């Protein structure tokens, strides 16, 4: 069933990806985190580990908007360090 849905263009989020409600104010920042992770070919587990290291929070979806901003800055610095493009 999943293979057939995938053939028709369905995309499934990884199991460790955070679940967000579209009305949440953190939603655009979470998309930015997702884009930075995709550009670096890193899983959500990497972002969760950075959140644990930087803020002592177990998952990215437990971060405040201020913490998310800092996480994005850290991921952008990592992208620059490794020569990836940053938007």
Steps between C-alpha positions, in 0.01 A plus 500: 500500500776747594693420183195575288439829679865593457476427127213746481702774664418463869780603736536375852680680782770307682391351831722735697375815323310733733126531463392862468164671466485753215369771733804470728729806487804270485383339177707717257812452710449124504484506122829691495657238728368227272645674193841542664502133600402391150774716346754336731356149441449459875207333680273660758692305761790740440280802580363325808856432618596865446189608696600266781857634500414871470180527707471174694168427329439149365343602167488796264125533537549578872700816424370853540500735201810672641679165534397404145653822373829408670482147358452640149800730550710201607390293198573794268847542651560128444387537137739790441783309667450208262452715190128442451271777383299689758181689423 
